[in-house]
Amino acid sequence: MNLVPTSRPTSLRELAVLFLRLGTIAFGGPAAHIAMMEDEVVRRRSWLTREEFLDLLGATNLIPGPNSTEMAIHIGHRRRGRKGLIVAGSCFILPAMLIVWAIAWAYVRYRSLPQVAGILYGVKPVIIAVVVQAIWSLGRTALKTKMLLLVGIAGVILTFLGIHELIILGGGGLLLLLFSLIKQRSLKANMSAVLSTSPLAFLFQSGVASTAAATFSLWWLFVFFLKVGSVLYGSGYVLLAFIRADLVERWHWLTESQLLDAIAVGQVTPGPVFTTATFVGYVLGGSKGAVVGTLGIFLPAFVFVALSGPLVPKIRKSPTAAAFLDGVNAAAMSLMLVVTYQLARAALIDVTTISLAVISAFLLIRFRLNSAWLVLGGAVAGWLLYVG
């Protein structure tokens, strides 16, 4: 049985408080962030139905940029329009940016990174439980027919085979689109309407021309991260490939050692992995560089969501375009499932971590304990176990 969204208007303060908190405790990457958002805005606050949440997730997967940040921006836009868009996105980014900024300051000053292994040891198993709960909840809506279930299974297989995630998402959408059109027996009549209204319109990569700058400047730093934020699909690891190609190999602004440290910071801090740009910006240009890098990489996400967000309800009203979105949602569930499996292999390494995951899942499902308290509890438990 699906939840009915609340009719009470959401205040900007409510959006700010929620996403500031999520940005502070959202460890584990985009899949975990989205799971926490689902727990808060669907299960606890009833701001969105599961169908609405899945539609926004599907739209997010079809535009470039950081998925979880764009999901926060979409939720803010849905609840409070353009003001909500800015508040939700900025508040989700801000805590991670400040944490990474502080780490970058310590790194530049002391040439080392703070030790957080114990905290991560306890947090990662909790994150697995949170993500599994979200997949179960969203999956019952996304995989509601045999055809959608087949798309999900095919997506899992193709992901393990190494097929690019955009191909899987687009293929799932097109398969359901064609299936719907065949059922309607109106392929030619509907195709032009679908192409003009569906998320296919957002499958583009309008890159900024690669610059040949050899001397560091804040302007070229901004242009570089603006380009990356405008064209980057996939995980944070793809971001690191961009950084290595341009900032390490082509322009020699960073060393290999600094790149490895940037990777470590992205893994151990909460919030969007794209705040790696904050770290790189500070290392290269101090506080101004941190601001410029952060602004450059996240600005396209706000623009893309502002342009695509109003179209999502219209897409759902069109039977053919809605079929495409259903296929994308089913494929997105398969990607989340594979990511969770990969995370679990790295996180559940002994009896203690397995126990933490099982206990967290029990508390989350049986007592609906807030995921924020679970993450904080896991951090404390991990730190105590590690130092003990």
C-alpha positions as CSV (number, residue, x, y, z in Angstrom):
1,M,0.0,0.0,0.0
2,N,1.5,3.3,-1.1
3,L,1.8,6.3,1.2
4,V,-0.4,9.4,0.5
5,P,1.7,12.6,0.3
6,T,0.9,15.3,2.9
7,S,-1.0,18.3,1.6
8,R,0.6,20.6,4.2
9,P,3.1,23.0,2.6
10,T,6.7,22.3,3.4
11,S,8.5,25.3,4.8
12,L,12.0,26.4,3.6
13,R,13.2,25.9,7.2
14,E,12.0,22.2,7.2
15,L,13.9,21.7,3.9
16,A,17.0,23.4,5.3
17,V,17.1,21.4,8.5
18,L,16.5,18.0,6.8
19,F,19.1,18.4,4.1
20,L,21.7,20.0,6.5
21,R,21.4,16.9,8.7
22,L,21.5,14.5,5.7
23,G,24.5,16.3,4.3
24,T,26.3,15.9,7.7
25,I,25.6,12.1,8.2
26,A,25.2,10.8,4.6
27,F,28.1,8.4,4.3
28,G,28.3,5.6,1.7
29,G,27.9,7.2,-1.7
30,P,24.8,8.1,-3.8
31,A,22.9,4.9,-3.3
32,A,23.1,5.3,0.5
33,H,22.2,9.1,0.2
34,I,19.1,8.3,-1.9
35,A,18.1,5.5,0.6
36,M,18.2,8.1,3.4
37,M,16.2,10.6,1.4
38,E,13.6,7.9,0.7
39,D,13.4,7.1,4.4
40,E,12.9,10.8,5.3
41,V,10.6,12.2,2.6
42,V,8.5,9.1,1.7
43,R,8.3,6.9,4.8
44,R,8.5,9.5,7.6
45,R,7.3,12.8,6.3
46,S,5.1,11.6,3.3
47,W,6.2,14.5,1.2
48,L,6.3,12.3,-1.8
49,T,4.7,9.0,-2.8
50,R,7.0,6.1,-3.8
51,E,5.9,6.6,-7.4
52,E,6.8,10.3,-7.3
53,F,10.2,9.5,-5.6
54,L,11.0,6.9,-8.3
55,D,10.1,9.3,-11.1
56,L,12.5,11.9,-9.7
57,L,15.1,9.2,-9.3
58,G,14.6,8.2,-12.9
59,A,14.9,11.8,-14.2
60,T,18.1,12.3,-12.0
61,N,19.7,9.2,-13.6
62,L,19.2,10.7,-17.1
63,I,21.0,14.0,-16.6
64,P,24.7,14.6,-15.9
65,G,26.0,15.5,-12.5
66,P,25.9,14.1,-8.9
67,N,22.8,11.9,-8.5
68,S,22.2,12.3,-4.8
69,T,22.7,16.1,-4.9
70,E,20.3,16.3,-7.9
71,M,17.8,14.2,-6.0
72,A,17.9,16.7,-3.1
73,I,17.4,19.6,-5.5
74,H,14.5,17.8,-7.2
75,I,12.8,17.2,-3.8
76,G,13.2,20.9,-2.9
77,H,11.8,21.9,-6.2
78,R,8.8,19.6,-5.9
79,R,8.0,20.9,-2.4
80,R,8.8,24.6,-2.6
81,G,9.6,25.5,-6.2
82,R,12.7,27.5,-7.2
83,K,13.4,28.6,-3.6
84,G,13.1,25.1,-2.4
85,L,15.4,23.9,-5.2
86,I,18.2,26.3,-4.0
87,V,17.7,25.7,-0.3
88,A,17.6,21.8,-0.4
89,G,20.6,21.5,-2.8
90,S,22.7,24.1,-1.0
91,C,22.0,22.7,2.4
92,F,22.9,19.1,1.3
93,I,26.2,20.3,-0.2
94,L,27.2,22.8,2.6
95,P,28.1,20.4,5.4
96,A,30.2,18.1,3.2
97,M,31.9,21.2,1.7
98,L,32.8,22.5,5.2
99,I,34.1,19.1,6.4
100,V,36.2,18.7,3.3
101,W,37.4,22.3,3.5
102,A,38.6,21.6,7.1
103,I,40.3,18.4,6.1
104,A,42.0,20.2,3.2
105,W,43.2,22.9,5.6
106,A,44.7,20.3,7.9
107,Y,46.2,18.5,4.9
108,V,47.9,21.6,3.5
109,R,49.1,22.6,7.0
110,Y,50.3,19.2,8.3
111,R,50.7,17.2,5.0
112,S,48.6,14.3,6.3
113,L,45.0,13.2,6.6
114,P,43.1,12.7,9.8
115,Q,42.6,9.1,10.8
116,V,38.9,8.0,10.4
117,A,39.2,4.3,9.8
118,G,37.4,3.4,13.0
119,I,34.4,5.6,12.3
120,L,34.1,4.1,8.8
121,Y,34.4,0.6,10.2
122,G,31.2,1.1,12.1
123,V,29.3,3.3,9.6
124,K,29.6,1.1,6.5
125,P,27.6,-1.9,7.8
126,V,24.8,0.5,8.9
127,I,24.8,2.1,5.5
128,I,24.3,-1.4,3.9
129,A,21.2,-2.0,6.1
130,V,19.8,1.5,5.1
131,V,20.3,0.9,1.4
132,V,18.8,-2.6,1.5
133,Q,15.7,-1.3,3.2
134,A,15.3,1.4,0.5
135,I,15.8,-1.1,-2.3
136,W,13.1,-3.3,-0.8
137,S,10.7,-0.4,-0.4
138,L,11.3,1.2,-3.8
139,G,11.6,-2.1,-5.6
140,R,8.1,-3.2,-4.8
141,T,6.9,-0.1,-6.6
142,A,9.4,0.0,-9.4
143,L,9.2,-3.7,-10.3
144,K,5.4,-4.0,-10.1
145,T,4.9,-6.0,-13.3
146,K,6.6,-9.1,-14.8
147,M,8.0,-7.0,-17.6
148,L,9.6,-4.5,-15.2
149,L,11.0,-7.3,-13.2
150,L,12.6,-8.7,-16.3
151,V,14.1,-5.3,-17.0
152,G,15.5,-5.2,-13.5
153,I,17.0,-8.7,-13.8
154,A,18.5,-7.9,-17.2
155,G,20.0,-4.7,-15.7
156,V,21.7,-6.6,-12.9
157,I,23.2,-9.1,-15.4
158,L,24.4,-6.3,-17.8
159,T,25.9,-4.3,-14.9
160,F,28.0,-7.3,-13.8
161,L,29.1,-7.7,-17.4
162,G,30.5,-4.1,-17.3
163,I,27.9,-2.5,-19.7
164,H,27.8,1.3,-19.2
165,E,25.0,2.4,-16.8
166,L,23.6,4.9,-19.3
167,I,23.1,2.1,-21.8
168,I,21.3,0.1,-19.2
169,L,19.0,3.0,-18.1
170,G,18.2,4.0,-21.7
171,G,17.8,0.4,-22.8
172,G,15.3,-0.3,-20.0
173,G,13.4,2.8,-20.9
174,L,13.2,2.1,-24.6
175,L,12.2,-1.5,-24.0
176,L,9.2,-0.5,-21.9
177,L,8.4,2.3,-24.4
178,L,8.3,-0.1,-27.3
179,F,6.3,-2.6,-25.3
180,S,3.8,0.1,-24.5
181,L,3.6,1.3,-28.1
182,I,3.1,-2.2,-29.4
183,K,0.2,-2.7,-27.0
184,Q,-1.3,0.6,-28.1
185,R,-0.8,-0.3,-31.8
186,S,0.2,3.3,-32.5
187,L,3.9,3.3,-32.9
188,K,4.1,6.0,-35.7
189,A,1.5,8.3,-34.2
190,N,3.1,8.4,-30.8
191,M,6.8,8.3,-31.5
192,S,7.2,12.1,-32.3
193,A,5.3,13.0,-29.1
194,V,7.5,10.7,-27.0
195,L,10.7,12.0,-28.4
196,S,9.7,15.6,-27.6
197,T,8.5,15.0,-24.0
198,S,10.5,12.1,-22.7
199,P,13.8,12.1,-20.7
200,L,15.6,11.2,-23.9
201,A,15.8,15.0,-24.4
202,F,18.3,15.2,-21.5
203,L,20.7,12.5,-22.9
204,F,23.4,14.9,-24.0
205,Q,26.9,15.8,-23.1
206,S,27.4,19.5,-23.9
207,G,31.0,19.7,-22.9
208,V,33.1,22.8,-22.5
209,A,36.1,22.7,-24.9
210,S,39.2,21.3,-23.3
211,T,41.5,24.2,-22.5
212,A,45.2,24.2,-23.1
213,A,46.0,26.3,-20.0
214,A,49.3,25.4,-18.4
215,T,49.4,28.0,-15.7
216,F,47.1,27.7,-12.8
217,S,44.3,30.3,-12.3
218,L,41.0,30.4,-10.5
219,W,39.2,31.0,-13.8
220,W,40.6,27.9,-15.4
221,L,39.9,25.9,-12.3
222,F,36.2,27.1,-12.4
223,V,36.0,26.2,-16.1
224,F,37.4,22.8,-15.6
225,F,35.0,21.8,-12.8
226,L,32.1,23.5,-14.7
227,K,32.9,21.2,-17.7
228,V,33.1,18.2,-15.5
229,G,29.8,19.0,-13.7
230,S,28.1,19.5,-17.1
231,V,29.1,16.2,-18.8
232,L,29.9,13.7,-16.0
233,Y,27.7,10.6,-15.8
234,G,28.5,7.8,-13.4
235,S,30.1,7.5,-10.0
236,G,32.7,9.7,-8.2
237,Y,35.4,7.5,-9.6
238,V,34.7,8.9,-13.1
239,L,35.3,12.3,-11.6
240,L,38.7,11.2,-10.4
241,A,39.5,10.0,-14.0
242,F,38.8,13.5,-15.2
243,I,41.0,15.0,-12.5
244,R,43.9,12.7,-13.4
245,A,43.6,13.3,-17.1
246,D,43.7,17.1,-16.9
247,L,45.0,18.3,-13.6
248,V,47.7,15.6,-13.2
249,E,48.8,14.5,-16.6
250,R,48.0,17.4,-18.9
251,W,48.4,20.5,-16.8
252,H,50.5,19.1,-13.9
253,W,48.7,21.1,-11.3
254,L,48.4,18.1,-9.0
255,T,50.8,15.2,-8.2
256,E,49.7,11.5,-8.2
257,S,50.1,11.5,-4.4
258,Q,47.7,14.5,-4.1
259,L,45.2,12.7,-6.3
260,L,45.3,9.6,-4.1
261,D,44.7,11.8,-1.1
262,A,41.8,13.4,-2.9
263,I,40.3,9.9,-3.4
264,A,40.7,9.1,0.3
265,V,38.9,12.3,1.3
266,G,36.0,11.5,-1.1
267,Q,35.6,8.1,0.5
268,V,35.8,9.1,4.2
269,T,33.6,12.2,4.2
270,P,29.8,12.3,4.2
271,G,27.7,14.0,1.6
272,P,28.3,14.2,-2.2
273,V,31.5,12.7,-3.5
274,F,31.8,15.7,-5.8
275,T,33.1,17.7,-2.8
276,T,36.4,16.3,-3.9
277,A,36.4,19.5,-6.0
278,T,36.5,21.4,-2.7
279,F,39.6,19.6,-1.6
280,V,41.4,19.9,-4.9
281,G,40.4,23.6,-5.1
282,Y,41.8,24.3,-1.6
283,V,45.1,22.5,-2.3
284,L,45.5,24.5,-5.5
285,G,44.1,27.9,-4.6
286,G,43.4,28.1,-0.9
287,S,39.9,29.2,0.4
288,K,39.1,30.9,-2.9
289,G,40.0,27.8,-4.8
290,A,37.7,25.7,-2.5
291,V,34.8,28.0,-3.2
292,V,35.5,28.2,-7.0
293,G,35.9,24.4,-7.3
294,T,32.7,23.7,-5.4
295,L,30.7,26.3,-7.3
296,G,31.9,25.1,-10.7
297,I,31.1,21.4,-10.2
298,F,27.7,21.8,-8.6
299,L,26.3,24.7,-10.6
300,P,25.2,22.6,-13.6
301,A,23.2,20.3,-11.3
302,F,21.0,23.2,-10.2
303,V,20.5,24.3,-13.9
304,F,19.7,20.8,-15.2
305,V,17.1,20.1,-12.4
306,A,15.5,23.5,-12.9
307,L,15.1,22.8,-16.6
308,S,14.0,19.1,-16.3
309,G,12.0,19.2,-13.0
310,P,8.8,20.7,-14.4
311,L,8.7,18.2,-17.2
312,V,8.6,15.1,-14.9
313,P,4.9,15.3,-14.0
314,K,4.1,15.9,-17.7
315,I,6.1,12.8,-18.6
316,R,4.1,10.8,-16.2
317,K,0.8,11.9,-17.7
318,S,1.8,10.7,-21.1
319,P,1.2,6.9,-21.3
320,T,4.1,6.4,-23.7
321,A,6.6,8.6,-22.0
322,A,5.5,7.2,-18.6
323,A,6.4,3.7,-19.9
324,F,9.9,5.0,-20.7
325,L,10.2,6.3,-17.2
326,D,9.0,3.1,-15.7
327,G,11.7,1.2,-17.6
328,V,14.4,3.7,-16.4
329,N,13.2,3.2,-12.8
330,A,13.4,-0.5,-13.1
331,A,16.9,-0.3,-14.5
332,A,17.9,2.1,-11.7
333,M,16.9,-0.4,-9.1
334,S,19.2,-2.9,-10.7
335,L,22.1,-0.5,-10.6
336,M,21.4,0.2,-6.9
337,L,21.3,-3.5,-6.2
338,V,24.7,-4.1,-7.8
339,V,26.2,-1.1,-6.0
340,T,24.9,-2.4,-2.7
341,Y,26.4,-5.8,-3.4
342,Q,29.8,-4.3,-4.1
343,L,29.6,-2.1,-1.0
344,A,28.6,-5.1,1.2
345,R,31.6,-7.1,0.0
346,A,33.9,-4.2,1.2
347,A,31.9,-3.4,4.4
348,L,30.9,-6.8,5.9
349,I,34.3,-8.2,6.6
350,D,33.9,-9.9,9.9
351,V,31.4,-11.1,12.5
352,T,31.2,-7.6,14.1
353,T,30.4,-5.7,10.9
354,I,27.8,-8.4,9.9
355,S,26.2,-8.1,13.4
356,L,26.1,-4.3,13.1
357,A,24.3,-4.6,9.7
358,V,21.8,-7.2,10.9
359,I,21.0,-5.2,14.1
360,S,20.6,-2.0,12.1
361,A,18.3,-3.7,9.6
362,F,16.2,-5.0,12.5
363,L,15.9,-1.6,14.2
364,L,15.1,0.1,10.8
365,I,12.4,-2.3,9.7
366,R,10.9,-3.3,13.0
367,F,10.9,0.0,14.9
368,R,11.4,2.4,12.0
369,L,14.3,4.0,13.8
370,N,15.6,7.1,12.0
371,S,18.6,6.3,9.8
372,A,20.5,9.3,11.1
373,W,20.6,7.8,14.6
374,L,21.7,4.5,13.2
375,V,24.6,6.1,11.3
376,L,25.7,8.0,14.4
377,G,25.4,4.9,16.5
378,G,27.5,3.0,14.0
379,A,30.1,5.7,14.0
380,V,30.4,5.6,17.8
381,A,30.5,1.8,17.9
382,G,33.1,1.6,15.2
383,W,35.3,4.2,16.9
384,L,35.1,2.4,20.3
385,L,35.8,-1.0,18.7
386,Y,38.7,0.4,16.7
387,V,40.5,2.3,19.5
388,G,39.8,-0.6,21.9
